[in-house]
Amino acid sequence: MIKRYKNKSQRRAVRTRFKVRGTGKYRLTVFRSNKYIYAQVVDLARGDTLVGVSGKSPSEVGEKIAKKALKSGIGSIAFDRGSYRYHGQVKQLAEAARVAGLKF
């Protein structure tokens, strides 16, 4: 295990990101606050954010991010849930993005 990360959530995030690293060219990252949920598509090669969306409803955010990504020519991505479990809002966002046309 990675010893330099003392916080458990940091360890989970690094572990998830390590698994995502070699899977494709782009990743969809998720951040949850108490009020909003944020999603962004990051280019793994350059480390740049290409598309970003925020909102209160995870299904709306998933649809919007998928539409913007498909409009900019991104069809398949790797889903980076960070330190969050694939459950609840994170799962709703991912499934809404899949329904809208993104391939994970």
Residue pairs with C-beta under 8 A, 6 or more apart in sequence:
1 11
2 11
2 14
2 15
5 11
5 14
9 83
10 83
12 82
12 83
13 82
13 83
16 80
16 81
16 82
16 83
17 80
17 82
20 27
20 78
20 79
20 80
21 44
23 78
24 44
24 76
24 77
24 78
25 43
25 44
25 45
26 41
26 42
26 43
26 44
26 50
26 69
26 74
26 76
26 77
26 78
27 41
27 42
27 44
27 77
27 78
27 79
27 80
28 39
28 40
28 41
28 42
28 65
28 69
28 77
28 78
28 79
28 80
28 94
28 97
28 102
28 104
29 39
29 40
29 41
29 42
29 80
29 82
30 37
30 38
30 39
30 79
30 80
30 81
30 82
30 84
30 90
30 93
31 37
31 38
31 39
31 82
32 38
32 84
32 89
32 90
35 56
36 54
36 55
36 56
37 54
37 55
37 56
37 57
37 58
37 61
37 89
37 93
38 52
38 53
38 54
38 61
39 52
39 53
39 54
39 61
39 62
39 65
39 93
39 97
40 49
40 50
40 51
40 52
40 53
40 65
41 49
41 50
41 51
41 52
41 65
41 68
41 69
41 74
41 77
42 48
42 49
42 50
42 80
43 49
43 50
44 78
50 69
50 72
50 74
51 65
51 68
51 69
51 72
51 74
53 61
53 64
53 65
53 68
54 61
55 61
55 64
58 89
58 90
58 92
58 93
58 96
59 92
59 93
59 95
59 96
60 96
61 93
61 96
62 92
62 93
62 94
62 95
62 96
62 97
62 99
62 100
63 96
63 97
63 99
63 100
65 93
65 97
65 102
66 96
66 97
66 98
66 100
66 101
66 102
67 100
67 101
69 75
69 77
69 102
70 100
70 101
70 102
74 102
75 101
75 102
75 103
76 102
76 103
76 104
77 102
77 103
77 104
78 104
79 94
79 104
81 90
81 94
84 90
86 94
94 104
97 104
98 104
